[in-house]
């Protein structure tokens, strides 16, 4: 029993909780011209990658709204910067581009983050001016927006030392059972 308690305690010390990744984030807000932004994307904080982009902007006084479906092929993407375009591939000269800088980095633990300016103050919608969408014309700016997600359920896991401890615990239990087992043949 003592071995069981010691090993169990060791297992608890070496257990860790992993968060499921990737996580779906939802964006909502408004542009300065009265148009809105809504939709979702998936962000994997362990690899800093985006997928399943589905963001829609609506028309405002500056013009039409657009549907964003892909990550910008050349612009910065990380836990604080989201760069999406309306076309998945090919010549982007007729596409639109949405640049969003978050006030803090996204993580796998969920929460709500406001769209906020970094040093460049970029949180705008643009029209692409060349095939790679590296030249753009600002179309309109967000006046207020947030991205939000719920915290994923923690998945219990064991560290390497925890796995070794589990093996030791099983071996100790087996040895105790063998010692206490009555001899079947006399």
C-alpha positions in Angstrom: 0.0 0.0 0.0 2.8 2.3 0.8 4.4 1.8 -2.6 1.1 2.5 -4.2 0.7 5.8 -2.4 4.3 6.9 -3.1 4.0 6.1 -6.8 0.6 7.7 -7.1 2.0 10.9 -5.6 4.9 10.8 -8.0 2.5 10.3 -10.9 0.5 13.4 -9.9 3.7 15.5 -9.7 4.6 14.5 -13.2 1.3 14.7 -14.9 0.6 17.6 -17.2 -2.5 19.0 -18.9 -2.4 19.6 -22.6 -4.9 21.8 -24.4 -6.5 20.5 -27.5 -5.3 22.4 -30.6 -6.3 23.8 -32.9 -9.0 26.2 -31.6 -11.8 28.0 -33.5 -11.8 31.8 -33.0 -14.8 34.0 -33.8 -14.4 37.6 -34.9 -17.1 40.3 -34.7 -17.0 44.1 -35.0 -17.7 47.2 -37.0 -15.9 49.3 -39.6 -15.7 53.1 -39.4 -18.1 53.3 -42.5 -20.8 51.3 -40.7 -20.0 47.9 -42.3 -19.5 44.9 -40.1 -17.1 42.0 -39.8 -18.0 38.5 -38.6 -16.9 34.9 -39.0 -14.4 32.4 -37.8 -11.0 30.9 -38.4 -9.0 28.1 -36.8 -5.7 28.9 -35.1 -3.2 26.3 -33.9 -1.1 27.9 -31.2 1.4 25.0 -31.1 2.3 25.5 -34.8 1.2 29.1 -35.3 -0.9 28.2 -38.3 -4.3 29.3 -39.5 -7.0 27.2 -41.3 -10.7 27.2 -42.1 -10.9 30.9 -42.8 -14.5 32.1 -43.1 -14.7 35.8 -42.5 -17.3 38.1 -44.0 -17.5 41.9 -44.1 -20.7 43.7 -45.0 -21.1 46.9 -47.1 -20.8 50.3 -45.6 -20.6 53.8 -46.9 -17.1 53.1 -48.4 -18.5 50.3 -50.6 -19.1 46.6 -50.8 -18.4 43.8 -48.3 -16.2 40.7 -49.0 -15.8 37.1 -48.0 -12.3 36.1 -46.9 -11.3 32.4 -47.3 -7.5 32.2 -47.3 -4.3 33.3 -45.5 -2.4 36.0 -47.4 0.5 34.3 -49.2 3.3 36.6 -48.2 2.3 38.8 -45.3 3.2 38.2 -41.6 1.0 35.6 -39.8 1.5 34.9 -36.1 -0.5 34.8 -32.9 -1.1 38.6 -33.0 -1.5 39.2 -36.7 -4.2 37.8 -39.0 -3.8 38.5 -42.8 -6.5 37.1 -45.1 -7.5 37.4 -48.7 -10.6 36.8 -50.8 -9.0 34.4 -53.2 -7.3 31.1 -52.3 -4.6 31.2 -55.1 -3.6 32.7 -58.3 -3.5 36.4 -59.4 -4.6 38.4 -56.4 -4.8 41.8 -58.2 -8.7 41.7 -58.0 -8.8 40.4 -54.5 -9.3 42.2 -51.2 -7.0 41.9 -48.2 -7.9 42.1 -44.5 -5.2 43.0 -41.9 -5.9 42.6 -38.3 -3.5 43.2 -35.4 -4.6 42.0 -32.0 -3.9 43.7 -28.7 -2.4 40.5 -27.4 -1.4 37.1 -28.8 -3.9 34.3 -29.2 -3.2 31.1 -27.2 -4.7 27.7 -26.9 -6.4 28.6 -23.6 -9.2 30.7 -25.0 -10.5 34.1 -24.1 -11.5 37.4 -25.8 -8.9 39.7 -27.4 -9.6 43.2 -28.8 -8.4 44.3 -32.2 -5.8 46.9 -31.5 -3.2 48.8 -33.2 0.5 47.8 -33.1 3.2 50.2 -34.1 1.9 50.3 -37.7 -1.7 50.8 -36.6 -3.0 48.2 -39.1 -6.5 46.8 -38.7 -8.0 47.6 -42.1 -9.5 46.2 -45.2 -7.6 46.8 -48.5 -8.0 46.4 -52.2 -5.0 44.5 -53.8 -3.1 46.4 -56.5 -0.9 43.7 -57.9 -0.8 39.9 -58.5 0.8 39.1 -55.1 -1.3 41.6 -53.2 1.9 43.2 -51.8 0.7 46.6 -53.0 -2.6 47.7 -51.6 -5.0 50.6 -51.3 -6.7 51.0 -48.0 -10.5 50.6 -48.3 -11.7 51.1 -44.8 -10.6 50.7 -41.1 -12.2 48.8 -38.2 -13.5 51.0 -35.5 -14.0 48.2 -32.9 -13.7 44.4 -33.0 -12.9 41.4 -30.9 -11.8 37.8 -31.5 -13.1 35.2 -29.0 -13.0 31.5 -28.2 -13.8 29.2 -25.3 -11.1 27.4 -23.5 -10.8 23.9 -24.8 -11.2 21.0 -22.4 -7.9 20.0 -20.8 -6.6 16.6 -21.9 -4.7 14.8 -19.1 -1.4 13.4 -20.1 1.7 12.1 -18.4 5.3 13.4 -18.8 8.1 11.0 -19.5 8.8 10.6 -15.8 5.1 10.1 -15.2 5.0 7.2 -17.7 8.0 5.6 -15.9 6.2 6.0 -12.6 3.1 4.4 -14.0 5.2 1.4 -15.1 6.9 1.2 -11.7 3.5 1.3 -10.0 2.1 -1.5 -12.1 5.2 -3.6 -11.4 5.0 -3.0 -7.7 1.3 -4.0 -7.6 2.1 -7.1 -9.6 4.8 -8.1 -7.1 2.6 -7.5 -4.1 -0.1 -9.6 -5.6 2.4 -12.4 -6.4 3.7 -12.4 -2.8 0.2 -12.5 -1.3 -1.1 -15.2 -3.6 -1.4 -18.6 -1.9 0.5 -21.4 -3.3 -1.7 -23.5 -5.5 0.5 -26.6 -5.4 1.9 -27.9 -2.2 
